[in-house]
Amino acid sequence: MSPPLVLIAEDDPELRELVALTLTDAGMDVEEARDGREALAHVVARKPDLVLLDMRMPGMDGRAFCAAIRELGQPPRVVVMTAGDRAAQTAAELGAVSWLAKPFDIDELVATVRRSL
């Protein structure tokens, strides 16, 4: 059985790299996207098992990304990552399976991703 594919959609390159290294070390395959448009292209081409989604990205934000993937028919599971104070509410509104409030710790990240897969 192949490891799960997780797409990290995050415009902060340092955070994106930290999350990618952490999930790779946890045995997952990881792809990265700098914004919502790039993330959407990854979803169409590679069909990830899970998307870690920053809500505030240039070009196409998290809400627009979620609307676009719903039109695909069978969208991947989404975990919302946001510094906003309403992370749980935002996740529920978007139909996300879970959420992470920034800043989060590494153990919380891995546990949330595993639980969400």
C-alpha positions as CSV (number, residue, x, y, z in Angstrom):
1,M,0.0,0.0,0.0
2,S,1.4,3.4,-1.0
3,P,1.7,6.2,1.5
4,P,-1.0,8.9,1.5
5,L,-0.5,11.9,-0.7
6,V,-0.9,15.2,1.1
7,L,-0.9,18.6,-0.7
8,I,0.2,21.6,1.2
9,A,-1.3,24.8,-0.1
10,E,0.5,27.6,1.8
11,D,2.0,30.8,0.5
12,D,4.6,31.1,3.3
13,P,7.6,29.2,2.0
14,E,9.2,28.6,5.4
15,L,6.0,27.2,6.9
16,R,5.3,25.1,3.7
17,E,8.8,23.6,3.9
18,L,8.5,22.8,7.6
19,V,5.1,21.1,7.1
20,A,6.4,19.2,4.1
21,L,9.5,17.9,6.0
22,T,7.5,17.0,9.0
23,L,4.9,15.0,7.0
24,T,7.6,13.4,4.9
25,D,9.4,12.3,8.1
26,A,6.0,10.8,9.2
27,G,5.9,8.6,6.1
28,M,3.6,10.6,3.8
29,D,4.1,11.6,0.2
30,V,3.9,15.4,0.0
31,E,3.4,18.0,-2.8
32,E,3.5,21.7,-2.3
33,A,1.5,24.6,-3.8
34,R,2.2,28.3,-3.3
35,D,-1.4,29.5,-3.9
36,G,-4.9,28.3,-4.6
37,R,-4.5,28.1,-8.4
38,E,-1.4,26.0,-8.2
39,A,-3.2,23.8,-5.6
40,L,-6.2,23.3,-7.8
41,A,-3.9,22.2,-10.7
42,H,-2.3,19.6,-8.3
43,V,-5.7,18.3,-7.3
44,V,-6.8,17.9,-10.9
45,A,-3.5,16.2,-11.9
46,R,-2.6,14.1,-8.9
47,K,-5.8,13.7,-6.8
48,P,-4.2,14.0,-3.3
49,D,-5.8,12.2,-0.4
50,L,-5.7,15.3,1.7
51,V,-5.1,19.1,1.3
52,L,-3.7,21.2,4.0
53,L,-5.2,24.6,3.1
54,D,-4.1,28.0,4.1
55,M,-7.1,30.3,4.0
56,R,-5.2,33.5,3.0
57,M,-3.3,33.1,-0.2
58,P,-2.8,35.4,-3.1
59,G,-4.7,34.9,-6.4
60,M,-7.2,32.3,-5.1
61,D,-7.8,32.1,-1.4
62,G,-9.0,29.1,0.6
63,R,-12.7,29.8,0.1
64,A,-12.4,30.1,-3.7
65,F,-10.3,26.9,-3.8
66,C,-12.9,25.0,-1.8
67,A,-15.6,26.2,-4.1
68,A,-13.6,25.1,-7.2
69,I,-12.8,21.6,-5.9
70,R,-16.5,21.0,-5.0
71,E,-17.2,21.4,-8.7
72,L,-14.8,18.5,-9.5
73,G,-17.3,16.0,-8.1
74,Q,-15.2,14.1,-5.6
75,P,-13.0,16.6,-3.9
76,P,-10.2,15.6,-1.6
77,R,-10.5,15.9,2.1
78,V,-9.4,19.4,3.4
79,V,-7.8,20.5,6.6
80,V,-8.0,24.3,7.0
81,M,-4.9,26.0,8.4
82,T,-5.6,29.6,9.5
83,A,-4.4,32.2,11.9
84,G,-7.9,33.5,12.2
85,D,-9.7,33.2,15.5
86,R,-12.6,31.3,13.9
87,A,-10.7,28.3,12.6
88,A,-13.3,25.7,13.6
89,Q,-16.2,27.7,12.2
90,T,-14.4,28.4,8.9
91,A,-13.6,24.7,8.6
92,A,-17.3,23.8,9.2
93,E,-18.5,26.4,6.7
94,L,-16.2,25.0,4.0
95,G,-17.0,21.3,4.7
96,A,-13.4,20.6,5.8
97,V,-12.7,17.5,7.8
98,S,-10.6,19.3,10.4
99,W,-8.6,22.5,11.1
100,L,-5.3,23.7,12.6
101,A,-5.1,27.1,14.2
102,K,-1.8,28.8,13.4
103,P,0.6,28.6,15.1
104,F,0.4,24.8,15.7
105,D,2.9,22.4,17.0
106,I,4.4,19.5,15.0
107,D,2.8,16.8,17.0
108,E,-0.6,18.4,16.5
109,L,0.0,18.7,12.8
110,V,0.9,15.0,12.4
111,A,-2.0,13.8,14.6
112,T,-4.5,16.0,12.7
113,V,-3.3,14.8,9.3
114,R,-3.4,11.1,10.4
115,R,-6.9,11.5,11.9
116,S,-8.2,13.3,8.8
117,L,-6.9,10.7,6.4
